[in-house]
């Protein structure tokens, strides 16, 4: 049994998007954002690093249990400065996850702040842990 099998969210092992894997319409570098996933009794939180992407440039879709993140970061030019050296190359971000049926698809929420995308995936009522009362018989 693989590590992801049977979990509410499955993370693909692949971390790099190459030109051979997908046809891109933009001539830019495409990054796979580094992501942390946390789980509570109520929710699953997905936190992805997407520096340079604004709220308006992020597209999140859910289709056939595949949650996809697409973010487009625009280069930042600092007025009055001339670039002398750069290790940073602006680009786009793409990442997908398979979502289990135990997630309430209609209640997924997304927020972005300071280059960090937070997705809250609430668990469906049937998937939440509950305490069973024991009766004397």
Secondary structure, DSSP 4 states (H G I P E B T S, - for coil): --TTTTSSEEE-S-----TTTS--SS-SEEE---EEEEE-SSEEEEEEE-TTEEEEEEEEEEETTEEEEEEEEPP---TT----------EEEEEEEEEPTTB-GGG-EEEEETTEEEEEEEBPGGGS--PPPP---
